[in-house]
Amino acid sequence: MTRFSLLFGLAFLLTACGGAEAPSSNSSAGVSANRSAGVLSTRQAKQLFGGMSNGSAQSAAAYGGYAKGCMAGGVQLAETGPTWQAMRLSRNRNWALPVTVDFVQDLSRIAAREPGWKGLYVGDMSQPRGGPMLTGHRSHQIGLDADIWMLPPDRLNLTRSERENISSISMRRANGAFTNDKWTKSHHNILKAAAKDPRVSRIFVFPGAKVAMCNAEKGDRSYLRKIRPWWGHHYHFHVRLSCPRGMRGCVDQSPPPRGDGCADAQQWVNNILNPPPPDPNAPKPKPRRELTLGDLPAQCSAVLSSN
């Protein structure tokens, strides 16, 4: 379905549902509109949102949660700035809420003060209107997530082609139990600066990095609470911002557990080095169903149909 026909169909459905005079139940037009609305609501949301090339002409807002929602009024991180470059431009995932774009730019200026870092290479943020992605992430749906590459930028004039082909570097050793020799004090400092930002809810990074930061930190440890161990996340770290104040449709995660989380991260490492035996009574995981438009907040239909 083309973007035009999708928007036309959505606009029609929204008009039919919200018009001043609703058709009677035996009206053929009403039956047709209801049937179309039902079909659209069962379409895979990733196909609908993945087909959008631009943000919606609405006020900035997040609707739903990080893994089940959408974004209105998203803005695009400039492809290149004084202290950053957006990577993998073909994905068109350098969109986010304005607060997230501001955060990324602020963090890039901090990173540019580190030895050997000219700023940041920025990976996936969100699609133009958020929502489920065609490939990859389950989260990144409401414009409040951003992936930051671990690779220190030595130049910020990469071509589009170079940005498609260059890769970040892994920081892990022993399947994520430890950092490798690519990990530096600068990585620690940049993650620390991100975690200390009051806009940030949490940061996901591989367990060995969290433990390394716990062992190295001799001062205020309170920021470590926001740094959470998670599988993968050794080529990049994932920053998640809190819902902006007053944005009612946005659903925050519960706060991280109290404390610095270092003992929990160490347990992750212990389990990597000495995996516990599988639980014979553990239920078999069920296949995850693809989200449909009907699974998302009601406002997401209007986000899709907006110009």
N, C-alpha and C positions, 0 to 999 in steps of 0.2 A: 504494500500500500504506500502510495506516495505521501509525502508530508502534507501536501495540499489537501488530498482527499481525506486524510486522517483528521486534519483540523476542521475541514468542512463538516465531516460526519459528527465530530465532537460538538461543534457549534450547534448543529441541528438538534442533537440530542439534548443539549443543555437548554436550548430554547423551548423544545417540546416539554421538558420537565418543569421549566420555570416560567412558562408563559402565563398571562393573566387568565386565559380561558383554557382549561384542560379539556381534551376531547373526551367524549363519553366512552364507556367501556366497550360498546359495540361498534365504535368508529374504526373503520379499516385503517385510517391514518394513525390512530392511537395504538392499535394492535401492532402496526409496522414499527412505530417508534419504540414501543416497549420491547419488541423482539430485538431491534437493533441495539438498544441499550443493554439488554441481557447478553447479547453476543459480545459486545465490546467489553463488558465487565469481566468476561471470562478469558479475554485475550491475555497472553503472557505479558506482564508489565514490562519485562526487559525489552520486548520487541517494540512496544509503544515508546518508551522513554529512550531507548537506544537509537531510535530513528530521528530524534530531535537534534537539529544542528545549531540552534540558538536558544538563548534564555528567554523566559516569558516576560511579557511587558506588564509586570506586576510589581508591587512593593515586595522588598526582600522578606522572605518568610520560609521557615522550615515546617513541614507538616509530617507528623509521625516520628518514628524513631530511626536511629542510624541504619538499621537493617530492614526497615519497612516504612518507607515514606517517599517524599519528593521535595523539591525546592522551587519556590517561586522567586522571580526577580534575581536570579543568579547573575554574577558578573564573572568576566574572564580574567584570569591572571595573564598579564602581558607575556607574550612568548619570551621576551628578553627584557631584563631590567638592569640597573647598575650593579646589582649584587645577586642576580638569579637568572636561571634559564629554565623554562618549562620543557620537559622531556616527552618523547613519544607523542608528538603533536598529532599524528594521524589518528590517535584515539579520541581526540577532542574531549579530554577529561581535565582540562585546566580551568574548570569552572567551579564556583563556590559562592557562598554568601559573602557579602563584603567584609564581614568581620574576619573570615578565614583568609581572604586575600591580604588584608592588612596584616594579619599575624605572620603569614609566610614572608611578606616583605620585611617586616620588623626582624624576624629571626635571621633572614639572609644578611641583614646589615650587621648583626652580631657575629654571624659566622665569618663574615669578611674580615673581621679583626683577628681571627685565628691564624697562626703561621701556616702558610701553604694553602689557605682557603681564600678564594676570591669571592665566595658567597655560597650559594646552594644550587644544586640540581634538584628540581622539584618533579616528583613523579605524579601519580594519579591523585586527583582531587575528586571532583564529581563530574557527571555529565551535565550538559547545559541546563537541564531541568531536574537533575538528580534522578531519583528512582533507581530500580534495579538495573544492573549493567548487563550488557550482552555477554561479556566474559569477565572472569576474575572475581572481584570482591563481592561479598554479600553486603557489606556496609557501604560507606561512602555515598549514601542515598539522599542526605538532606543538606549537603553543602558545608559540613562541619568537620570533615576528615581530610587529611593531606598526608601523602607519603613523601618523605625526605630521603634522598639517596645518601648512602654512606660514602660515596665517592667524593673526595675533596675536589672541587672544580679548580683546574689550573688555567682555564680560559672560559670566557663567557661570550664567545662569538661562534659557537658551534652552528653549523648549517642545519637545515631541517633533516637532510639526509644523515648527517652525523648523529643527530639526536635519536634517529630511529635505530642506529646500529651500535652506538657506544653502549656499554653495559656498566652497571655499578659493580662494586666489589664486595665480596663476602667478608664479614668480620668474625665468623665463627670457626671454632675448632672443636673436634670431638662431638660432632652432631649437635653443636649448640651449647655444650656444657661449659666451654671456655671461649674467650676471645682469642683471636690469632694475632700475628705480629703486625697486621694492618691497623689494628685498633690503637688509637692515640689519645692523649690527654685532650686534644681538640674535640674528638667525638664526645668524650665525657662532658666537656664544657658546653657544647652545643645542646646536647640532650638536657643538661642541667638548666640552661637558660630557657629552653622550651617548657620544661616542667614547672619552673618558677613563675611563668607567665600566668596571671590570674584567669585569663580566658580559657586556659587548657584544663580539660577534665582528666585526661589520662594519655599515656604514651605507651605503645606496644613495641617491645623489642625482644630479641631472643634471650633466653634465661641467663646465658653466660655473661652477657653485657650487663644485665641488672646486678648480678653478683659482683662483677668487676667494679661497678660503680659503688656498690655498698662497701666493698673492701677498701676502696681508694678514698672515700669521702671522710674527711676529718673534721669538717665544720657542721653547719646546719644540715640535718638529714631529712627535714620535713618534706622536701620536694620529692624524695625518693618514693613516697607513697603513690605518686601519680605514675611512676614508671612501672609498668606491669609486664611480667614475662609472658611471651606467647610464641607458639611455634612459627617457624619461618622468621621473617623480620630480621634477617641478618644482612641483606643487601640494602635495606632501607629501614627507617623507623617510621611508625604510623602515629601521627598526632591527631587527637580527637578533642575538639573544643566543646565546651558546655553550651547548652541552649542559651542564646542571648536573653537578657532580662526583658520580660514583657512579651516575648514571642510565644503566645499561648498554645499554638498548634504544635510546638516542638516538644518532643518527649525525651527527657534526659535519661541517661543510665543512672542506676543507683551509685552513690559515691563509692570509691574504693574502700576496702576494709581499713580500719584504724591501724596506725603504726607505719613503719617504713617499708614493710613488705619484704624485708631482706631474708627472713627465715623461710618464707614461702618460696622465694626465688631459689634459695639453696636447696629446698626439697625438690623443685623441678630438676635441678642439676643432679641431685642424688638419684633421681628416677631415670635420668638419661644414662648415667654411668652404671647403675644397677637396676635395670627395669624390674618392677614388681611382677609376679606371675599374673597372668590374665585371670579375671574373675569368671569362674565357670557359670555363675548364675547371672551374669550381666545380660540384659536383654539385647537382642540383635538390633543394631541400628536400623531405623526405617529410612527408606529413600526420602530425600527432601523434595517436597512438591514445589514447583515453580510458582512464584507469586503472580497473581492476576491483578488487573486494575481494581477489581472488586475487593481485593485484600488490603488495598492501600486506603489512607484517609480519603474521605469524600472530596476534599479540596483538590486532590490530585487530578481529577477529571478537568477542572477549570484550569489547572496549570498546563495541562496538555493542549487545551483548546485556545489558550491565550495567544495573541499575536506575538 
